[in-house]
Amino acid sequence: MNTPTRRRALQRGAWFFLANAILALLISVRFMWHLSGVESAAAYVYLTFTTLSHFAALTFALYLLFYLPAALLVPRSGLLKVWAAVI
């Protein structure tokens, strides 16, 4: 795989996992409504930021651990699309 094709595969993968991160953020907001025991506004703000960043970091970790090495090693972009969908 030449450099422009590899760069394009990495960009597509980054956008794909960004979309997954946004989806994970929306799911995490749903879980936050069911939490109790948050009494102060500062605690709620802290809980909000930590929960959202945790879910976003999980999707970014999947990108770094699985998709990025595959994009650098696998010569075909069709296989990368299948691999991204499996992850």
Secondary structure, DSSP 8 states (H G I E B T S, - for coil): --HHHHHHHHHHHHHHHHHHHHHHHHHHHHHHTT-----SHHHHHHHHHHHHHHHHHHHHHHIIIIIHHHHHH-S-HHHHHHHHHH-
